[in-house]
Amino acid sequence: MAIDFCVIGERLKANRVKKGITQEALAEKLGVSVAFLSRIERGSSHINLTRLSQICEILDITEGEILNGVSTKSKNYLTTDFSSLLKNCPPEKLRLIYKIAKTIIEDEE
């Protein structure tokens, strides 16, 4: 699976804007140029995991939100993934998965 740096950049920008942080302010906190940050947000510059973690910490979001588009804090976290996984699952495996999930959920109550 190839990494889509354009999507990552769009998500970073959307979260930056949502937090009311300018490119200039974020670039200053990161110690990078505004031009570099702009290229990251456009997807024309690749971002390494260290820099991604720094940005996520400043924006108070998880790397998963940026890479997957889903927050682990969301109530619907993994719903789509589970749905896709179970779609082609044979009935006997579905029953087993259901029993395991039910046991785990009931054990927590």
Stockholm file with secondary structure:
# STOCKHOLM 1.0

chainA/1-109         MAIDFCVIGERLKANRVKKGITQEALAEKLGVSVAFLSRIERGSSHINLTRLSQICEILDITEGEILNGVSTKSKNYLTTDFSSLLKNCPPEKLRLIYKIAKTIIEDEE
#=GR chainA/1-109 SS CCCCHHHHHHHHHHHHHHTTCCHHHHHHHHTSCHHHHHHHHHTSSCCCHHHHHHHHHHHTCCHHHHHHSCCTTSTTTTHHHHHHHHHTCCHHHHHHHHHHHHHHHHHHC
#=GC SS_cons         CCCCHHHHHHHHHHHHHHTTCCHHHHHHHHTSCHHHHHHHHHTSSCCCHHHHHHHHHHHTCCHHHHHHSCCTTSTTTTHHHHHHHHHTCCHHHHHHHHHHHHHHHHHHC
//
